[in-house]
Amino acid sequence: MRRLLLLLSTLVPFAGPAHAQTQAQTQAQDAEQRLHQDWAWLGRYQQANAVLAPSDPRQRVVFIGDSITQGWFDKVPAFFGPDRIDRGIGGQTTPQMLLRFRQDVIDLHPAAVQIMGGTNDLASNTGPMTLAQTQANIMMMCDLARANGIRVILASIPPAANFPWRPGLEVSSKIARMNLWLKDYAAQIGATYADYWSALHDGPAQRAAFTVDGVHPNERGYAAMAPVAEAAIREALARPAPAGLPR
């Protein structure tokens, strides 16, 4: 509970201290209950998926990820639409993303998926994880996408010198190692690599003007990310679709 409270308190930086504390406590209690009832939060987007607006399946891109992906829609909703679907959930780790990958990605029949995950794995949000375990979850999501004819965009983990909800944790070198692996693995499987780290960083940290807390981008941060996303989408959609599995 204490870890959840610290995590969620970072998501309400603009409220007054008393209100922010109360809101964080309520969110922490809700999150604690959900971890026992819907660990991967499969219910988060079920209704939205059911009423999703029609789109050209040759153009649709789904963005799956954690709070950095969710925050993109929250702060810049105009970036999304019928052809760009945000399926980020704050606080999530790659095993949670993997569990909801079919309903929140495959069943939406996109032409491509952007996978951005790993920040919360490094923070041990759902328990300690090695880099190899994070990589295995990302590989499984890529396998699922490609088996269903979906092109893959692998997003770098954005820069961070530390995590406010995990003070004292060394993260920048692990982020660098993960991003090197993501770039190499994207090349290995014919996926597209979206290098958001280079667009946001100031040394190992995130550029102060681009972030609300050193981890989560603000509107200016997402504006810096947008050209990277646009280029990655163009590159991914220009690639032949994976053959997929026989139906």
Secondary structure, DSSP 8 states (H G I E B T S, - for coil): -HHHHHHHHTT-TTS-HHHHHHHHHHHHHHHHHHHHH-TT-TTSSHHHHHT-----TTT-EEEEESHHHHHHHHH-GGG-BTTEEEEE-TT--HHHHHHTHHHHTGGG--SEEEEE--HHHHTTTTS---HHHHHHHHHHHHHHHHHTT-EEEEE-----S--TTSTT---HHHHHHHHHHHHHHHHHHT-EEE-HHHHHEETTEE-GGGBSSSSSB-HHHHHHHHHHHHHHHHHHHHS--------
